[in-house]
Amino acid sequence: METVNRRHWYDLRFFIFIQCLQAGALVDSSSLSSATQQLSITYMAGEEAILPCSWKSRLGEVALPTCHIQWVTPMDTVFEQWGEKKWQAPEFKGRVRVPEEKLGSGNCSLIISDVQIGDAGRYDSFMVVEGARSKTTRVFIQGVSLFVNDHKSYQSHRPGEDMVLQLHTRHSVRVVFQGRNSSEWSDMWMRGDNNSQRLEKHLLLEQLTVKRLKPSDEGIYKVLDEEGLSISTVQLTVEERSTSHRVQERLENVPTGVAAKRSSSALHTMLVLLLSFRTLNFL
């Protein structure tokens, strides 16, 4: 694979642009009325998102000497590949690709790994093809609206227990905390912080452990990304077991089977002895 630097890639794209203008076919006219080619998909932050696309749905079984695929947003180009050459937008560096082994058979889906809240939006795919008399045409293939949701959860622990806070992605850089009876948010953890007696970031996994919980740890925990967007919200309660839990525990300790029979037999013997003792005293 050959990765093209930004300047050379812009030169290459400018050359194609000029060719398209000369041919009078920068965008296929059918693309302007392709609102029906719109999909909506939803993923959770940190997952691998697949934006489906098949160029054969628009171009049929035509044989393309070299696949030239473009994925763009309303603001910028996200990904572009022409044969062995490919380009990625800086904010997607190392996170976007198309399935090269399936591209020739029509699959031009955009795969976004470790998808982020800020990745949400509309994406359009185009195929650049050569027509009659070497006219270059940019053909609209597929429009996809991507929605990315944050994680929400509730945890309940007893004092002294540990809580595992999932960070979900390597782009989680900050955890903030709001106490149960407070309206203020305070910084709790920043990526790069050293582990402390009560906070420990897992060496390999994207998770943070809060050790030896106290009632004052009750509240809301938010995991934020580089843009300050919420990746995860966790509501925590810290309380002793309720009366119902203690009753349940006692019920679970009630003997059953042979142990229950032995206990009942011993109780019966004690009652007989007690009645006999009272009878003797009466006489």
Backbone torsions as a table, in degrees:
resi	resn	phi	psi	omega
1	MET	NA	142.7	179.2
2	GLU	-117.8	121.8	177.7
3	THR	-95.8	124.4	-174.8
4	VAL	-91.7	134.8	177.9
5	ASN	-70.5	162.7	-170.4
6	ARG	-60.8	-43.0	-176.4
7	ARG	-64.9	-46.5	-179.2
8	HIS	-65.2	-35.1	-179.1
9	TRP	-68.1	-39.7	177.0
10	TYR	-63.3	-38.1	176.7
11	ASP	-60.8	-42.5	-178.8
12	LEU	-65.6	-44.2	-179.4
13	ARG	-66.5	-35.8	178.9
14	PHE	-64.6	-39.1	178.2
15	PHE	-61.8	-43.8	179.1
16	ILE	-64.5	-40.6	-180.0
17	PHE	-58.6	-45.7	179.6
18	ILE	-62.6	-42.0	178.5
19	GLN	-60.0	-41.9	-178.8
20	CYS	-65.1	-41.2	178.3
21	LEU	-62.4	-40.7	-179.6
22	GLN	-64.5	-33.5	-179.9
23	ALA	-82.7	-11.8	-179.1
24	GLY	70.9	27.3	-175.3
25	ALA	-142.1	60.1	179.4
26	LEU	-66.2	-43.6	177.9
27	VAL	-130.2	132.6	177.7
28	ASP	-57.5	132.4	-177.0
29	SER	-59.6	-27.9	-179.4
30	SER	-67.8	-20.0	-178.9
31	SER	-71.4	-24.3	-176.3
32	LEU	-73.1	-19.9	-179.8
33	SER	-115.7	35.0	-173.0
34	SER	-107.1	35.6	179.3
35	ALA	-61.1	-25.2	179.8
36	THR	-71.5	-15.9	179.9
37	GLN	-86.0	43.2	-175.3
38	GLN	-117.6	128.6	177.1
39	LEU	-118.1	155.5	174.5
40	SER	-126.1	128.9	179.7
41	ILE	-134.2	153.0	-177.2
42	THR	-132.0	134.6	176.4
43	TYR	-134.0	163.9	173.8
44	MET	-93.4	147.7	-179.9
45	ALA	-55.3	133.9	179.9
46	GLY	95.9	-13.5	179.5
47	GLU	-81.1	171.7	173.0
48	GLU	-93.3	119.4	-178.3
49	ALA	-98.8	137.2	177.6
50	ILE	-118.9	116.4	177.8
51	LEU	-95.6	104.0	-171.5
52	PRO	-66.1	144.2	-180.0
53	CYS	-162.1	135.7	174.4
54	SER	-136.4	112.9	-176.7
55	TRP	-70.8	-19.1	179.0
56	LYS	-69.9	-21.5	177.3
57	SER	-66.3	-20.0	179.8
58	ARG	-111.1	-33.1	-174.9
59	LEU	-105.3	-7.1	-179.9
60	GLY	71.4	-149.9	-175.4
61	GLU	-93.9	23.2	179.4
62	VAL	-61.3	141.2	179.9
63	ALA	-87.3	118.7	179.5
64	LEU	-99.9	124.3	179.2
65	PRO	-62.5	-38.5	178.2
66	THR	-145.1	130.3	179.0
67	CYS	-80.2	127.2	177.1
68	HIS	-123.5	99.8	-174.4
69	ILE	-109.7	141.3	176.8
70	GLN	-128.6	136.8	171.0
71	TRP	-120.4	125.4	-176.0
72	VAL	-132.0	157.6	168.4
73	THR	-109.9	173.3	177.1
74	PRO	-60.0	-17.8	-175.9
75	MET	-101.8	-32.5	-171.0
76	ASP	-163.5	169.3	172.5
77	THR	-82.2	131.8	-179.4
78	VAL	-93.8	-45.5	-175.3
79	PHE	-151.2	142.7	176.7
80	GLU	-147.6	136.4	178.6
81	GLN	-139.5	131.9	178.5
82	TRP	-133.7	99.3	-175.8
83	GLY	64.6	-121.0	-179.6
84	GLU	-86.1	-11.5	-176.8
85	LYS	-91.9	137.8	178.0
86	LYS	-146.9	156.2	-178.3
87	TRP	-140.6	141.4	178.1
88	GLN	-127.4	142.3	174.5
89	ALA	-64.7	145.8	-176.7
90	PRO	-53.1	-40.9	-177.9
91	GLU	-72.0	-11.1	177.5
92	PHE	-112.1	9.2	-174.7
93	LYS	-54.4	123.9	178.8
94	GLY	77.9	4.1	-176.4
95	ARG	-118.6	-8.4	-177.2
96	VAL	-123.6	146.4	178.2
97	ARG	-165.2	166.0	169.0
98	VAL	-117.1	152.0	-179.0
99	PRO	-71.1	93.0	-173.3
100	GLU	-58.1	-35.4	-178.3
101	GLU	-69.7	-15.9	-179.1
102	LYS	-112.8	-4.1	-175.2
103	LEU	-62.0	-41.8	-178.9
104	GLY	-65.1	-25.5	-179.4
105	SER	-92.7	4.4	173.4
106	GLY	118.4	-18.6	-176.7
107	ASN	-80.5	107.8	179.4
108	CYS	-116.9	28.9	-178.3
109	SER	-60.5	143.4	175.9
110	LEU	-93.9	125.0	-179.6
111	ILE	-106.6	119.0	178.9
112	ILE	-110.5	111.4	178.1
113	SER	-85.4	151.0	178.9
114	ASP	51.2	54.2	-174.5
115	VAL	-62.9	141.6	-175.1
116	GLN	-113.8	160.7	179.2
117	ILE	-56.6	-40.9	-178.8
118	GLY	-70.6	-9.0	178.3
119	ASP	-79.0	-11.9	-177.2
120	ALA	-61.3	144.2	179.2
121	GLY	149.0	-168.9	-179.8
122	ARG	-95.9	136.8	177.1
123	TYR	-126.0	136.4	177.1
124	ASP	-122.8	140.1	177.6
125	SER	-110.9	145.1	179.1
126	PHE	-135.2	149.3	172.4
127	MET	-116.9	127.6	177.5
128	VAL	-94.0	119.3	-175.9
129	VAL	-129.2	160.0	176.3
130	GLU	-103.5	129.5	179.4
131	GLY	-104.4	-152.2	-179.7
132	ALA	-64.0	144.9	179.4
133	ARG	56.5	32.1	176.3
134	SER	62.0	24.8	175.3
135	LYS	-72.2	130.7	-178.9
136	THR	-95.5	128.6	-177.0
137	THR	-125.2	136.4	176.9
138	ARG	-100.8	106.5	-172.0
139	VAL	-101.9	126.0	176.1
140	PHE	-67.2	134.6	-179.6
141	ILE	-111.2	-56.6	-171.7
142	GLN	-152.8	141.2	171.9
143	GLY	-112.2	135.2	-178.0
144	VAL	-133.7	129.2	172.2
145	SER	-97.6	118.0	-178.0
146	LEU	-101.5	126.2	174.6
147	PHE	-113.3	134.6	-179.7
148	VAL	-124.7	118.4	-177.5
149	ASN	-99.0	151.0	173.7
150	ASP	-87.9	162.8	-178.5
151	HIS	-88.2	142.0	176.2
152	LYS	-133.7	134.6	-178.7
153	SER	-154.1	167.2	179.3
154	TYR	-129.3	135.5	177.4
155	GLN	-129.3	143.3	176.2
156	SER	-129.7	127.3	-178.3
157	HIS	-135.8	162.5	174.5
158	ARG	-94.2	155.5	176.4
159	PRO	-56.1	136.8	179.9
160	GLY	95.1	-17.2	177.9
161	GLU	-79.8	169.1	177.3
162	ASP	-104.3	149.0	174.4
163	MET	-117.4	129.9	175.8
164	VAL	-97.3	118.0	-179.2
165	LEU	-101.8	113.8	-179.5
166	GLN	-75.7	128.7	177.3
167	LEU	-90.6	-21.5	172.2
168	HIS	72.9	-31.6	-174.5
169	THR	-153.9	154.3	178.4
170	ARG	-70.8	-9.3	178.0
171	HIS	-88.1	0.9	172.9
172	SER	-75.1	121.3	-174.1
173	VAL	-120.0	-8.5	-172.1
174	ARG	-155.7	143.1	172.9
175	VAL	-124.5	128.4	178.1
176	VAL	-117.6	156.7	-173.8
177	PHE	-133.5	138.8	173.7
178	GLN	-125.3	117.0	-179.5
179	GLY	-63.5	160.7	-175.3
180	ARG	-58.7	-39.7	-177.1
181	ASN	-106.3	25.6	-177.3
182	SER	-123.9	154.4	175.2
183	SER	-109.2	1.8	-177.2
184	GLU	-99.8	144.5	174.0
185	TRP	-101.5	138.6	178.9
186	SER	-128.3	145.9	177.0
187	ASP	-69.4	132.9	-179.4
188	MET	-112.2	-36.0	-176.3
189	TRP	-155.5	143.0	173.2
190	MET	-128.4	141.6	178.7
191	ARG	-60.0	132.2	-176.1
192	GLY	103.5	-13.8	176.8
193	ASP	-64.7	146.8	173.7
194	ASN	-74.7	151.3	176.0
195	ASN	-65.2	147.6	178.5
196	SER	-122.4	-175.7	-178.7
197	GLN	-64.8	-27.3	-176.8
198	ARG	-113.7	-12.9	179.2
199	LEU	-123.8	129.9	-178.8
200	GLU	-140.6	118.5	175.2
201	LYS	-86.1	128.4	179.2
202	HIS	-61.8	140.6	-175.6
203	LEU	-64.3	-36.2	-175.6
204	LEU	-113.2	-39.1	-176.0
205	LEU	-88.2	154.5	178.0
206	GLU	-87.0	75.0	178.1
207	GLN	-150.7	151.0	-176.9
208	LEU	-123.8	130.7	-179.3
209	THR	-105.2	125.9	174.0
210	VAL	-99.6	116.2	-171.6
211	LYS	-94.5	152.1	173.7
212	ARG	46.9	68.3	-176.5
213	LEU	-60.6	147.3	176.9
214	LYS	-124.2	159.2	177.6
215	PRO	-55.1	-31.3	-179.8
216	SER	-70.5	-9.2	177.9
217	ASP	-82.8	-5.7	177.9
218	GLU	-62.1	141.0	177.4
219	GLY	150.8	-153.6	-176.4
220	ILE	-116.8	133.3	178.7
221	TYR	-115.5	130.4	177.8
222	LYS	-120.4	132.5	174.8
223	VAL	-99.6	123.9	-174.7
224	LEU	-116.1	152.7	176.9
225	ASP	-96.6	-171.1	-176.9
226	GLU	-62.0	-27.5	-178.7
227	GLU	-89.9	1.6	-177.7
228	GLY	81.1	10.7	179.1
229	LEU	-83.6	145.1	-176.6
230	SER	-77.5	122.3	175.2
231	ILE	-92.5	-34.3	-176.6
232	SER	-152.5	144.9	174.1
233	THR	-129.1	125.7	-179.3
234	VAL	-124.8	126.9	174.3
235	GLN	-100.6	126.5	-175.1
236	LEU	-117.6	134.8	168.8
237	THR	-118.0	141.7	178.4
238	VAL	-126.5	113.0	-177.2
239	GLU	-154.2	154.7	174.3
240	GLU	-67.3	161.9	178.4
241	ARG	-62.8	142.0	-179.7
242	SER	-74.7	169.8	178.9
243	THR	-59.0	-37.8	-179.9
244	SER	-62.4	-36.3	178.0
245	HIS	-66.6	-40.4	-179.2
246	ARG	-67.0	-40.1	177.2
247	VAL	-62.6	-42.7	179.5
248	GLN	-61.2	-40.7	-180.0
249	GLU	-63.9	-39.9	179.3
250	ARG	-66.6	-39.0	177.6
251	LEU	-63.2	-37.9	179.5
252	GLU	-66.9	-23.0	-179.4
253	ASN	-89.4	-2.0	177.6
254	VAL	-67.1	128.9	-177.5
255	PRO	-65.8	146.7	179.1
256	THR	-128.2	167.0	173.9
257	GLY	64.2	-134.8	-177.1
258	VAL	-61.4	-40.2	-179.4
259	ALA	-62.1	-39.5	179.1
260	ALA	-65.5	-40.3	179.3
261	LYS	-64.9	-41.9	179.0
262	ARG	-63.7	-41.4	179.5
263	SER	-64.0	-40.8	179.3
264	SER	-66.6	-39.8	179.6
265	SER	-65.2	-40.7	179.7
266	ALA	-66.0	-39.3	178.9
267	LEU	-64.9	-40.8	179.0
268	HIS	-62.1	-43.0	179.0
269	THR	-61.9	-41.6	179.7
270	MET	-64.7	-38.5	178.6
271	LEU	-65.3	-41.0	178.7
272	VAL	-62.6	-45.0	179.9
273	LEU	-63.1	-40.3	-179.8
274	LEU	-64.4	-43.5	178.8
275	LEU	-65.0	-39.1	178.5
276	SER	-63.5	-41.5	-179.0
277	PHE	-63.9	-43.0	178.3
278	ARG	-64.9	-36.5	179.7
279	THR	-65.2	-41.7	178.9
280	LEU	-64.7	-40.0	178.8
281	ASN	-64.8	-36.3	179.7
282	PHE	-65.8	-40.9	179.5
283	LEU	-69.7	NA	NA
